[in-house]
Amino acid sequence: MWVVEPVDEVPQHEVILCFTRTRLEEQSRELDARIAARTDERTRLDQRRVQLEQSVAENRQRLDADLVAFAELRQRVVEFDERAAGLQADYQAREQGTRDARGAVDAVRGEAVRLEVSCATAETDLGHLEAACVEALEMSAADVAAEVASGAAADLPSPEASLAAVDEPVEGEETEGDEPAAFAGDAASTTEAAGGEVAAKAALTPEDAIAQLKKKIERLGPVNMMAIEQFTELEERHTFLTTQRADLLQSIQQTGEAIRRIEQTTRERFHEAFGTINEYFGTTFSTLFGGGRAGLVLLDEQDELESGIDIIAQPPGKRLQSVQLLSGGEKALTAMALMFALFRYRPSPFCLLDEIDAPLDDANIARFVEMLRGMQDQTQFILITHHRKTMEIADRLYGVTMEEPGVSKLISLQLH
């Protein structure tokens, strides 16, 4: 026989204790999990500490080696400074010697100039005497000297008197600086004018003839002794400027030819690139939209290099219109089509796309993903996105998670 005893009701405090024990067990498990996580993290930190200690030791060794090299370099710098100081002293000594030699050369040059002036003055006086003899006696100075020496010209004035008459200053006359060439020219003109007045001049005394010649010299004015040197300098400068002008004109011509060649090459390359990109743009547009057509139009075909470009698009089921009249998603797809067309014409190793698929729906995302798959062989794409379908084609994912409140953690996931 089975005896069934009535079961008493469980006291309320026992129920509370059982619930508290369950909660404590759950908290204990959570604490164990956190302790395990902290233990793993501590292990990683210990490994990281060991690595950092090794790195510090290696860096310390490198630092010691760098300090030794720095000390050697500093010693070499000190040696070079000493050598530079010696060279500077030698240079200053040589510079002083050069200045002394330059001063000596200037002194010699001044003396040479003074002697040249004296020689020119003597030649001028001799020319005056020669001209006075020709005008007064119709004889050269050498003939007059020969006549005086032989005693046949006793009625002529002595050479000393003639020279004194020539050297007598006339009021307003500047004897220094006269040039023999100028007087020779005046003597020649005087000789020509004297052709018809021989009889009148024959009656003139030597003193009157010399005075008349001196007046003619005064009318000529001062003679520029530096005229020949100035003419040489001006001729050299004219030759230099002429050469420079010819070089400048040749450079301008060569620059113009280079600019024309560059413009021609730029037009040819732009025309080729524009046509190819326009063709690729139409293809990628049809692929992304599942139909339709699009193209690029120059606003000024006469000036291709300065012309703007307009984008004309016709999605499936719509009429041809400007890209400004499309919706947000259609504009995004059109921009993607143009971008992919540019990448097909000139591929780039890397491409960063930031939320480019945000305005697209699932159907457009699928076509966008297929377009990316077809271009992965030539370009590595880095995408910032929130769409799962776009993430599915990635080889590696990077993200940020928060395992604990207020603590962010970077994670990565290799998919392929």
MINURO-403763 format. One record per atom (N, C-alpha, C): x, y, z. Coordinates in steps of 0.1 Angstrom, whole numbers, padded with zeros to 4 digits, always signed. Layout:
% MINURO-403763
XYZ;...
% end
This chain:
% MINURO-403763
+0009-0012+0000;+0000+0000+0000;+0009+0012+0000;+0005+0022-0008;+0012+0034-0009;+0005+0045-0001;+0012+0051+0007;+0007+0062+0015;+0011+0075+0009;+0002+0083+0006;+0004+0096+0000;+0003+0106+0011;+0014+0113+0014;+0014+0123+0024;+0012+0137+0017;+0005+0145+0023;+0003+0158+0017;+0016+0166+0017;+0018+0173+0006;+0030+0181+0004;+0027+0196+0009;+0036+0200+0018;+0034+0214+0023;+0039+0224+0013;+0034+0236+0013;+0037+0247+0004;+0052+0251+0008;+0060+0254-0003;+0074+0258-0001;+0074+0272+0005;+0082+0274+0015;+0082+0287+0022;+0088+0298+0012;+0083+0310+0014;+0087+0321+0005;+0102+0324+0006;+0108+0323+0018;+0122+0326+0020;+0131+0316+0013;+0126+0304+0012;+0134+0294+0004;+0134+0297-0011;+0123+0302-0016;+0122+0306-0030;+0132+0318-0033;+0132+0327-0023;+0141+0339-0025;+0155+0335-0025;+0159+0325-0016;+0173+0320-0016;+0176+0313-0028;+0167+0305-0034;+0170+0298-0046;+0172+0308-0058;+0164+0318-0059;+0166+0328-0069;+0180+0336-0068;+0183+0339-0055;+0195+0346-0052;+0207+0337-0056;+0206+0324-0053;+0217+0315-0056;+0219+0314-0071;+0208+0313-0078;+0209+0313-0093;+0215+0325-0099;+0211+0337-0094;+0217+0349-0099;+0232+0350-0095;+0236+0345-0083;+0250+0345-0079;+0258+0336-0088;+0252+0324-0091;+0259+0315-0100;+0261+0321-0114;+0251+0328-0119;+0253+0335-0132;+0264+0345-0131;+0263+0353-0120;+0274+0363-0119;+0287+0357-0117;+0288+0345-0110;+0301+0338-0109;+0306+0334-0122;+0297+0328-0131;+0301+0324-0144;+0306+0336-0153;+0299+0347-0151;+0303+0359-0159;+0317+0364-0154;+0319+0363-0140;+0332+0367-0135;+0343+0358-0140;+0339+0345-0140;+0349+0335-0145;+0353+0338-0160;+0343+0342-0167;+0345+0345-0182;+0354+0357-0183;+0351+0367-0175;+0359+0380-0175;+0373+0377-0170;+0374+0369-0159;+0387+0365-0154;+0395+0358-0165;+0389+0349-0173;+0396+0342-0183;+0400+0352-0194;+0391+0361-0197;+0394+0371-0207;+0406+0380-0203;+0405+0384-0190;+0416+0392-0185;+0429+0384-0184;+0428+0371-0181;+0440+0363-0181;+0446+0362-0195;+0438+0360-0205;+0443+0360-0219;+0449+0374-0223;+0442+0384-0219;+0447+0397-0222;+0461+0400-0215;+0462+0395-0202;+0474+0396-0195;+0485+0389-0202;+0482+0377-0207;+0492+0369-0214;+0497+0376-0226;+0487+0382-0234;+0491+0390-0245;+0500+0402-0241;+0496+0408-0230;+0503+0420-0226;+0517+0416-0222;+0518+0404-0215;+0532+0399-0211;+0540+0397-0223;+0534+0391-0233;+0542+0388-0246;+0546+0402-0252;+0536+0411-0252;+0539+0424-0258;+0550+0431-0250;+0550+0429-0237;+0560+0435-0228;+0574+0429-0232;+0574+0416-0233;+0587+0410-0237;+0592+0415-0250;+0583+0416-0260;+0587+0422-0273;+0592+0436-0272;+0585+0444-0264;+0589+0458-0262;+0603+0459-0255;+0605+0450-0245;+0618+0450-0238;+0629+0446-0248;+0626+0436-0257;+0636+0433-0267;+0639+0445-0277;+0627+0451-0280;+0629+0463-0289;+0637+0474-0282;+0634+0476-0269;+0641+0486-0262;+0656+0483-0261;+0659+0470-0259;+0673+0466-0259;+0680+0469-0272;+0673+0465-0283;+0679+0467-0297;+0680+0482-0299;+0670+0490-0296;+0671+0504-0298;+0682+0510-0290;+0684+0505-0277;+0695+0510-0269;+0709+0507-0276;+0710+0495-0281;+0722+0492-0288;+0724+0501-0300;+0714+0503-0308;+0715+0512-0319;+0718+0526-0315;+0712+0530-0303;+0715+0543-0298;+0729+0545-0294;+0735+0534-0288;+0749+0535-0284;+0758+0536-0297;+0754+0528-0307;+0762+0529-0319;+0761+0542-0326;+0748+0548-0325;+0746+0561-0331;+0754+0572-0323;+0755+0570-0310;+0762+0580-0302;+0777+0579-0305;+0782+0567-0307;+0796+0566-0311;+0799+0572-0325;+0789+0569-0334;+0791+0576-0347;+0789+0591-0346;+0780+0595-0337;+0778+0610-0336;+0791+0616-0330;+0798+0609-0320;+0810+0614-0315;+0821+0615-0326;+0821+0605-0334;+0831+0605-0345;+0828+0617-0355;+0815+0619-0358;+0812+0629-0367;+0815+0643-0360;+0812+0644-0347;+0815+0657-0341;+0830+0660-0341;+0839+0649-0339;+0853+0651-0340;+0857+0655-0354;+0851+0649-0365;+0854+0653-0378;+0849+0667-0381;+0838+0671-0375;+0833+0685-0377;+0843+0695-0370;+0849+0691-0359;+0859+0700-0352;+0871+0701-0361;+0875+0689-0367;+0887+0690-0376;+0884+0699-0388;+0872+0697-0394;+0869+0705-0406;+0868+0720-0402;+0863+0723-0390;+0863+0737-0386;+0877+0743-0385;+0886+0735-0379;+0900+0739-0378;+0905+0742-0392;+0903+0732-0401;+0908+0734-0415;+0901+0746-0422;+0888+0748-0419;+0881+0759-0425;+0887+0772-0419;+0891+0772-0406;+0897+0784-0400;+0911+0787-0407;+0918+0776-0409;+0931+0778-0415;+0930+0783-0430;+0920+0777-0437;+0918+0782-0451;+0913+0796-0451;+0904+0800-0441;+0900+0814-0440;+0911+0823-0438;+0920+0819-0429;+0932+0828-0426;+0941+0829-0439;+0943+0818-0446;+0950+0818-0458;+0943+0827-0469;+0930+0825-0469;+0923+0833-0479;+0924+0848-0476;+0923+0852-0463;+0924+0866-0460;+0938+0871-0463;+0949+0863-0461;+0962+0867-0464;+0963+0869-0479;+0958+0860-0487;+0959+0861-0501;+0950+0873-0506;+0939+0875-0499;+0931+0886-0503;+0938+0900-0501;+0945+0900-0489;+0953+0912-0487;+0964+0914-0497;+0971+0903-0501;+0981+0904-0512;+0975+0908-0525;+0963+0903-0527;+0956+0907-0540;+0953+0922-0540;+0948+0927-0528;+0945+0941-0527;+0957+0950-0529;+0969+0945-0523;+0981+0953-0525;+0985+0953-0539;+0984+0941-0546;+0988+0940-0560;+0979+0949-0568;+0966+0949-0565;+0957+0957-0572;+0960+0972-0571;+0964+0976-0558;+0968+0990-0556;+0980+0993-0565;+0990+0984-0565;+1002+0986-0573;+0999+0987-0588;+0990+0979-0592;+0985+0979-0606;+0978+0992-0609;+0970+0997-0600;+0963+1010-0602;+0973+1021-0603;+0984+1021-0594;+0994+1031-0595;+1001+1031-0608;+1005+1019-0612;+1012+1018-0625;+1003+1023-0637;+0990+1019-0636;+0981+1023-0646;+0979+1039-0646;+0979+1045-0634;+0978+1059-0634;+0990+1066-0640;+1002+1060-0636;+1014+1065-0642;+1014+1064-0657;+1009+1052-0662;+1008+1051-0677;+0999+1061-0683;+0988+1063-0677;+0978+1073-0682;+0985+1087-0682;+0992+1090-0671;+0999+1103-0671;+1009+1105-0682;+1017+1094-0685;+1027+1094-0695;+1020+1095-0709;+1008+1088-0710;+1001+1089-0723;+0996+1103-0726;+0992+1110-0715;+0987+1124-0716;+0999+1133-0720;+1010+1130-0714;+1022+1138-0717;+1026+1136-0731;+1026+1123-0735;+1030+1120-0749;+1020+1126-0759;+1007+1126-0756;+0997+1132-0765;+0999+1147-0766;+1003+1153-0754;+1005+1168-0754;+1017+1171-0763;+1028+1163-0761;+1040+1165-0769;+1037+1164-0784;+1029+1153-0787;+1026+1151-0802;+1017+1163-0807;+1008+1168-0798;+1000+1179-0802;+1009+1192-0805;+1018+1194-0796;+1027+1206-0798;+1035+1204-0811;+1040+1192-0813;+1048+1189-0825;+1039+1191-0837;+1027+1187-0837;+1018+1189-0848;+1015+1204-0850;+1013+1211-0839;+1011+1226-0841;+1024+1232-0848;+1036+1228-0843;+1048+1233-0849;+1049+1229-0864;+1045+1217-0867;+1046+1212-0881;+1036+1220-0890;+1024+1222-0884;+1014+1230-0892;+1018+1244-0893;+1024+1250-0883;+1028+1264-0884;+1039+1266-0894;+1048+1256-0895;+1059+1257-0905;+1053+1256-0919;+1044+1247-0921;+1038+1245-0934;+1030+1258-0938;+1022+1264-0928;+1014+1275-0931;+1023+1288-0934;+1033+1289-0925;+1041+1301-0926;+1051+1301-0937;+1058+1290-0938;+1070+1289-0947;+1068+1279-0958;+1056+1272-0958;+1054+1261-0968;+1065+1252-0968;+1071+1249-0956;+1081+1239-0955;+1078+1230-0943;+1083+1218-0943;+1081+1209-0931;+1091+1213-0920;+1088+1209-0908;+1097+1212-0897;+1110+1206-0899;+1111+1194-0905;+1125+1188-0907;+1133+1197-0917;+1126+1202-0928;+1133+1211-0937;+1138+1224-0931;+1129+1229-0922;+1132+1242-0915;+1144+1239-0906;+1144+1228-0899;+1156+1225-0890;+1168+1223-0898;+1167+1217-0910;+1179+1215-0919;+1184+1229-0924;+1175+1238-0927;+1179+1251-0932;+1186+1259-0921;+1180+1258-0909;+1186+1266-0898;+1200+1260-0895;+1201+1247-0895;+1214+1241-0893;+1225+1245-0903;+1221+1246-0916;+1230+1250-0926;+1233+1265-0927;+1225+1273-0920;+1227+1287-0920;+1221+1294-0932;+1213+1286-0941;+1207+1292-0952;+1194+1300-0949;+1189+1297-0938;+1176+1303-0934;+1178+1312-0923;+1187+1322-0924;+1190+1331-0913;+1179+1341-0911;+1171+1344-0922;+1160+1353-0920;+1148+1347-0913;+1147+1334-0912;+1136+1327-0906;+1137+1327-0890;+1126+1327-0883;+1127+1326-0869;+1133+1313-0865;+1139+1313-0853;+1145+1300-0848;+1134+1290-0844;+1137+1277-0844;+1127+1268-0839;+1122+1270-0825;+1131+1275-0816;+1127+1278-0803;+1117+1289-0802;+1119+1299-0811;+1109+1310-0811;+1096+1305-0816;+1097+1297-0827;+1084+1292-0833;+1077+1283-0822;+1084+1275-0815;+1078+1266-0805;+1072+1274-0794;+1079+1286-0790;+1074+1294-0780;+1061+1301-0785;+1061+1305-0797;+1049+1311-0803;+1037+1302-0803;+1040+1289-0806;+1030+1279-0806;+1024+1276-0793;+1034+1276-0783;+1030+1273-0769;+1023+1285-0762;+1023+1297-0768;+1017+1308-0761;+1002+1306-0760;+0997+1307-0748;+0983+1304-0746;+0974+1316-0751;+0964+1312-0758;+0954+1322-0762;+0942+1321-0753;+0936+1333-0751;+0925+1334-0741;+0914+1324-0745;+0910+1316-0736;+0899+1306-0738;+0904+1293-0744;+0917+1291-0747;+0923+1279-0754;+0926+1269-0743;+0923+1257-0745;+0927+1245-0737;+0937+1237-0745;+0950+1238-0741;+0960+1231-0749;+0960+1216-0745;+0957+1213-0733;+0958+1199-0728;+0945+1192-0733;+0947+1181-0739;+0936+1173-0744;+0934+1174-0758;+0941+1183-0766;+0940+1184-0780;+0946+1171-0786;+0940+1167-0798;+0944+1154-0804;+0950+1157-0817;+0961+1151-0821;+0968+1154-0834;+0959+1151-0846;+0951+1141-0845;+0942+1137-0856;+0933+1148-0860;+0927+1155-0849;+0918+1166-0852;+0925+1177-0858;+0937+1181-0853;+0944+1192-0859;+0949+1189-0873;+0952+1176-0875;+0956+1172-0889;+0945+1174-0899;+0932+1170-0894;+0921+1173-0903;+0919+1187-0905;+0921+1196-0895;+0919+1210-0897;+0930+1216-0906;+0942+1210-0904;+0953+1215-0913;+0951+1211-0927;+0945+1199-0929;+0942+1195-0943;+0932+1205-0949;+0921+1208-0941;+0911+1217-0946;+0917+1231-0949;+0926+1235-0940;+0932+1248-0941;+0941+1248-0954;+0947+1237-0957;+0956+1237-0969;+0947+1238-0981;+0936+1231-0981;+0927+1232-0993;+0922+1246-0994;+0918+1252-0983;+0913+1266-0985;+0924+1276-0989;+0936+1272-0986;+0947+1281-0989;+0951+1280-1004;+0945+1271-1011;+0949+1270-1025;+0947+1283-1033;+0936+1291-1030;+0934+1303-1037;+0939+1315-1031;+0946+1314-1019;+0950+1326-1012;+0965+1325-1009;+0972+1319-1018;+0987+1318-1015;+0994+1331-1014;+0990+1340-1023;+0997+1353-1023;+0994+1361-1010;+0981+1360-1005;+0978+1368-0993;+0985+1362-0981;+0986+1348-0980;+0992+1343-0969;+1007+1344-0969;+1012+1346-0981;+1027+1347-0982;+1032+1359-0975;+1023+1370-0974;+1027+1382-0967;+1026+1381-0952;+1019+1371-0947;+1017+1369-0933;+1030+1365-0926;+1032+1371-0914;+1044+1367-0906;+1041+1353-0900;+1051+1346-0895;+1049+1333-0888;+1040+1335-0876;+1043+1346-0868;+1035+1349-0856;+1020+1350-0860;+1017+1358-0871;+1003+1360-0875;+0997+1346-0879;+1005+1338-0886;+1000+1325-0891;+0997+1316-0879;+1006+1316-0869;+1003+1308-0857;+0991+1313-0850;+0990+1326-0848;+0978+1331-0841;+0965+1327-0848;+0966+1328-0862;+0954+1325-0869;+0950+1310-0868;+0961+1301-0868;+0959+1287-0866;+0953+1284-0852;+0958+1291-0842;+0953+1289-0828;+0938+1293-0827;+0934+1304-0834;+0920+1307-0834;+0911+1297-0840;+0917+1291-0851;+0909+1280-0858;+0908+1268-0848;+0919+1265-0841;+0918+1254-0831;+0908+1257-0820;+0907+1270-0816;+0898+1273-0805;+0884+1271-0810;+0881+1275-0823;+0868+1273-0829;+0864+1258-0829;+0874+1249-0830;+0871+1235-0831;+0866+1230-0817;+0869+1236-0806;+0865+1232-0793;+0873+1221-0787;+0870+1217-0775;+0879+1207-0769;+0877+1193-0776;+0888+1186-0776;+0889+1172-0782;+0887+1162-0771;+0879+1152-0773;+0876+1141-0764;+0887+1131-0766;+0896+1130-0756;+0907+1120-0757;+0903+1106-0755;+0891+1104-0749;+0886+1090-0746;+0876+1086-0757;+0875+1093-0769;+0866+1090-0779;+0868+1076-0784;+0881+1072-0787;+0884+1059-0793;+0880+1048-0783;+0884+1050-0770;+0880+1039-0760;+0865+1038-0759;+0858+1050-0758;+0843+1049-0757;+0837+1043-0769;+0843+1046-0781;+0837+1039-0793;+0839+1024-0793;+0851+1020-0788;+0854+1005-0787;+0844+0999-0777;+0842+1005-0765;+0832+1000-0755;+0818+0999-0761;+0814+1010-0768;+0800+1010-0774;+0799+1000-0785;+0810+0998-0792;+0809+0988-0803;+0808+0974-0797;+0816+0971-0786;+0815+0958-0780;+0801+0956-0774;+0796+0967-0767;+0782+0965-0761;+0772+0963-0772;+0773+0970-0783;+0764+0969-0795;+0764+0954-0800;+0776+0949-0801;+0778+0935-0806;+0771+0925-0796;+0774+0928-0783;+0768+0919-0772;+0753+0920-0773;+0747+0932-0773;+0733+0933-0773;+0727+0927-0786;+0734+0929-0797;+0729+0923-0810;+0728+0908-0809;+0739+0902-0803;+0739+0887-0801;+0728+0883-0791;+0727+0890-0780;+0716+0887-0771;+0702+0888-0777;+0700+0898-0785;+0687+0900-0792;+0685+0888-0801;+0695+0884-0809;+0693+0873-0818;+0690+0860-0810;+0698+0858-0799;+0695+0846-0791;+0681+0847-0785;+0676+0859-0781;+0663+0860-0775;+0652+0857-0785;+0654+0863-0797;+0644+0860-0808;+0644+0845-0812;+0656+0839-0812;+0656+0825-0815;+0649+0817-0804;+0652+0821-0791;+0645+0814-0780;+0630+0816-0781;+0625+0828-0784;+0611+0830-0785;+0605+0821-0796;+0612+0820-0807;+0607+0812-0818;+0607+0797-0814;+0617+0793-0808;+0617+0779-0803;+0606+0776-0793;+0604+0786-0784;+0594+0784-0774;+0580+0784-0781;+0578+0793-0790;+0565+0792-0798;+0563+0779-0805;+0574+0774-0811;+0572+0761-0818;+0569+0750-0808;+0576+0750-0796;+0573+0740-0786;+0559+0741-0781;+0554+0754-0779;+0540+0755-0774;+0530+0750-0785;+0533+0753-0797;+0524+0747-0808;+0525+0732-0808;+0537+0726-0807;+0537+0712-0806;+0530+0706-0794;+0531+0713-0783;+0525+0708-0771;+0509+0709-0772;+0505+0720-0778;+0490+0722-0780;+0485+0711-0790;+0493+0709-0800;+0488+0698-0810;+0488+0685-0804;+0499+0681-0796;+0499+0668-0789;+0487+0667-0779;+0485+0678-0772;+0474+0678-0761;+0461+0676-0768;+0458+0683-0779;+0446+0682-0786;+0444+0667-0791;+0454+0661-0797;+0453+0648-0801;+0451+0638-0790;+0458+0640-0779;+0456+0630-0768;+0442+0633-0761;+0438+0645-0760;+0425+0648-0754;+0414+0642-0763;+0415+0644-0776;+0405+0639-0785;+0404+0623-0784;+0416+0617-0784;+0416+0602-0782;+0410+0598-0769;+0415+0604-0758;+0410+0601-0745;+0395+0603-0744;+0390+0615-0749;+0376+0618-0748;+0367+0608-0755;+0372+0604-0767;+0364+0594-0775;+0364+0581-0768;+0375+0576-0763;+0376+0563-0756;+0367+0563-0743;+0369+0574-0735;+0361+0574-0722;+0346+0575-0725;+0343+0583-0736;+0329+0584-0739;+0323+0570-0743;+0330+0562-0750;+0326+0549-0754;+0324+0540-0742;+0335+0540-0733;+0334+0532-0721;+0323+0537-0712;+0320+0550-0711;+0310+0555-0703;+0296+0550-0707;+0294+0550-0721;+0281+0544-0725;+0280+0530-0722;+0291+0522-0723;+0290+0507-0719;+0287+0505-0704;+0295+0512-0696;+0293+0510-0681;+0279+0516-0677;+0274+0526-0683;+0261+0531-0680;+0250+0521-0683;+0251+0515-0694;+0241+0505-0698;+0242+0493-0689;+0254+0489-0684;+0256+0478-0675;+0250+0481-0661;+0253+0493-0656;+0248+0496-0643;+0233+0498-0642;+0227+0504-0653;+0213+0507-0653;+0205+0495-0659;+0212+0485-0665;+0204+0475-0672;+0198+0479-0685;+0204+0489-0691;+0199+0494-0703;+0201+0509-0704;+0195+0516-0714;+0196+0530-0715;+0209+0534-0722;+0212+0547-0723;+0224+0551-0730;+0228+0565-0724;+0241+0568-0725;+0246+0581-0719;+0258+0585-0727;+0262+0597-0726;+0274+0602-0733;+0279+0615-0728;+0291+0619-0733;+0297+0632-0729;+0297+0641-0741;+0293+0654-0738;+0292+0664-0749;+0301+0676-0745;+0309+0680-0755;+0317+0693-0753;+0308+0705-0755;+0309+0715-0746;+0301+0727-0747;+0307+0736-0758;+0320+0735-0761;+0326+0744-0771;+0335+0735-0779;+0330+0730-0790;+0338+0721-0798;+0349+0728-0806;+0349+0741-0807;+0359+0749-0814;+0372+0750-0805;+0370+0750-0792;+0381+0751-0783;+0380+0739-0773;+0386+0728-0777;+0384+0716-0769;+0392+0717-0756;+0403+0723-0756;+0411+0724-0744;+0405+0732-0733;+0397+0742-0736;+0391+0751-0727;+0376+0749-0725;+0371+0739-0733;+0356+0737-0733;+0352+0729-0720;+0340+0732-0716;+0334+0724-0705;+0328+0711-0711;+0324+0702-0702;+0318+0689-0706;+0305+0687-0699;+0295+0683-0707;+0282+0681-0701;+0279+0666-0703;+0272+0661-0692;+0268+0646-0692;+0254+0645-0696;+0251+0637-0706;+0237+0634-0710;+0234+0620-0707;+0223+0617-0700;+0220+0603-0696;+0205+0601-0700;+0202+0588-0703;+0189+0583-0706;+0187+0570-0700;+0182+0570-0687;+0180+0557-0681;+0168+0549-0688;+0167+0536-0686;+0156+0529-0692;+0143+0534-0689;+0134+0536-0699;+0121+0541-0697;+0120+0556-0695;+0131+0564-0697;+0130+0578-0696;+0136+0584-0709;+0133+0597-0710;+0138+0604-0722;+0152+0610-0719;+0160+0613-0730;+0173+0618-0728;+0173+0632-0722;+0181+0633-0711;+0181+0646-0704;+0194+0648-0697;+0196+0660-0692;+0209+0663-0685;+0209+0655-0671;+0222+0653-0667;+0223+0645-0654;+0218+0653-0642;+0217+0666-0644;+0212+0674-0632;+0197+0672-0630;+0190+0666-0640;+0175+0663-0638;+0173+0649-0633;+0183+0641-0630;+0181+0627-0625;+0179+0627-0610;+0174+0616-0605;+0172+0614-0591;+0185+0612-0584;+0185+0611-0571;+0198+0609-0563;+0204+0596-0567;+0196+0585-0567;+0202+0572-0570;+0207+0571-0585;+0200+0578-0594;+0204+0578-0608;+0217+0586-0610;+0218+0597-0602;+0230+0605-0603;+0242+0597-0598;+0240+0589-0587;+0251+0581-0581;+0255+0571-0591;+0245+0564-0598;+0249+0554-0607;+0256+0560-0619;+0252+0572-0624;+0258+0578-0635;+0273+0582-0631;+0275+0587-0619;+0288+0590-0615;+0297+0578-0614;+0291+0567-0609;+0299+0554-0609;+0302+0550-0623;+0293+0551-0632;+0296+0547-0646;+0307+0555-0652;+0307+0569-0649;+0318+0577-0654;+0331+0573-0647;+0331+0571-0634;+0343+0567-0627;+0349+0554-0633;+0340+0544-0635;+0345+0531-0640;+0350+0533-0654;+0344+0542-0662;+0349+0544-0676;+0363+0550-0675;+0365+0559-0666;+0379+0565-0664;+0389+0555-0660;+0385+0545-0651;+0394+0535-0646;+0397+0525-0657;+0387+0523-0666;+0390+0514-0677;+0400+0520-0687;+0399+0533-0689;+0408+0540-0698;+0422+0541-0692;+0423+0544-0679;+0436+0546-0672;+0435+0540-0658;+0437+0526-0657;+0436+0520-0644;+0445+0526-0634;+0440+0525-0621;+0448+0530-0610;+0450+0518-0600;+0462+0518-0594;+0465+0507-0585;+0455+0506-0573;+0451+0517-0568;+0442+0518-0556;+0430+0527-0559;+0419+0524-0552;+0407+0533-0553;+0400+0532-0540;+0397+0544-0534;+0390+0545-0521;+0376+0550-0524;+0366+0542-0520;+0352+0546-0522;+0345+0547-0508;+0340+0559-0505;+0334+0562-0492;+0319+0563-0494;+0312+0552-0489;+0297+0552-0489;+0292+0556-0503;+0298+0550-0514;+0294+0553-0527;+0281+0546-0530;+0278+0535-0523;+0266+0527-0526;+0255+0530-0516;+0256+0541-0509;+0246+0545-0499;+0232+0547-0505;+0231+0555-0517;+0218+0558-0522;+0212+0547-0531;+0219+0535-0532;+0214+0525-0541;+0205+0515-0534;+0196+0509-0542;+0188+0498-0537;+0195+0485-0539;+0188+0473-0536;+0194+0460-0537;+0197+0457-0551;+0188+0460-0560;+0190+0456-0574;+0202+0464-0580;+0203+0476-0577;+0215+0484-0582;+0228+0480-0575;+0226+0476-0562;+0238+0471-0555;+0244+0459-0562;+0235+0450-0566;+0240+0438-0573;+0247+0441-0586;+0242+0451-0594;+0250+0454-0606;+0263+0461-0603;+0262+0470-0592;+0275+0477-0588;+0285+0467-0583;+0281+0456-0576;+0290+0446-0572;+0296+0438-0583;+0288+0435-0593;+0293+0428-0605;+0303+0437-0612;+0301+0450-0613;+0311+0458-0619;+0324+0459-0612;+0323+0459-0598;+0335+0458-0591;+0343+0445-0593;+0336+0434-0593;+0342+0421-0596;+0350+0421-0609;+0345+0428-0619;+0351+0428-0632;+0364+0437-0632;+0366+0445-0622;+0377+0455-0622;+0387+0452-0611;+0385+0441-0604;+0394+0438-0593;+0408+0433-0598;+0409+0428-0610;+0422+0424-0615;+0432+0435-0617;+0426+0447-0620;+0435+0458-0623;+0436+0469-0612;+0426+0469-0603;+0426+0480-0593;+0422+0473-0580;+0428+0477-0569;+0425+0473-0556;+0416+0483-0549;+0403+0479-0546;+0393+0488-0541;+0393+0487-0526;+0392+0499-0520;+0390+0500-0505;+0376+0507-0503;+0367+0500-0498;+0353+0505-0496;+0349+0508-0482;+0343+0518-0480;+0336+0521-0467;+0321+0520-0469;+0315+0510-0463;+0301+0507-0467;+0294+0501-0455;+0280+0501-0456;+0272+0494-0446;+0263+0483-0452;+0264+0481-0466;+0256+0471-0473;+0263+0458-0472;+0254+0448-0468;+0260+0434-0467;+0264+0428-0480;+0257+0431-0491;+0260+0426-0504;+0274+0431-0509;+0277+0444-0505;+0290+0449-0509;+0301+0443-0501;+0298+0440-0488;+0307+0433-0479;+0310+0419-0484;+0301+0413-0490;+0303+0399-0494;+0314+0397-0504;+0317+0407-0512;+0327+0405-0522;+0341+0409-0517;+0342+0413-0505;+0355+0418-0499;+0364+0406-0496;+0376+0408-0497;+0386+0397-0493;+0389+0398-0478;+0388+0411-0472;+0391+0413-0458;+0382+0424-0453;+0377+0422-0441;+0368+0432-0435;+0375+0438-0423;+0373+0451-0421;+0378+0458-0409;+0367+0465-0403;+0366+0464-0390;+0355+0471-0383;+0358+0475-0369;+0348+0481-0362;+0350+0485-0348;+0338+0479-0340;+0341+0473-0329;+0331+0467-0320;+0333+0472-0306;+0323+0470-0298;+0324+0475-0284;+0319+0463-0275;+0329+0455-0271;+0326+0444-0262;+0321+0449-0248;+0326+0459-0244;+0323+0465-0231;+0318+0479-0233;+0309+0484-0225;+0305+0498-0226;+0317+0508-0225;+0318+0516-0235;+0328+0527-0235;+0342+0522-0240;+0344+0509-0244;+0356+0504-0248;+0355+0499-0262;+0361+0506-0272;+0361+0502-0286;+0373+0493-0289;+0370+0484-0299;+0381+0475-0303;+0380+0473-0318;+0392+0473-0324;+0393+0471-0339;+0394+0456-0341;+0386+0451-0351;+0387+0437-0355;+0388+0436-0370;+0394+0425-0375;+0395+0422-0389;+0391+0408-0392;+0387+0405-0404;+0381+0392-0408;+0386+0389-0422;+0393+0378-0423;+0398+0373-0436;+0387+0364-0442;+0381+0369-0454;+0370+0361-0460;+0375+0351-0470;+0385+0354-0478;+0389+0345-0488;+0404+0342-0486;
% end
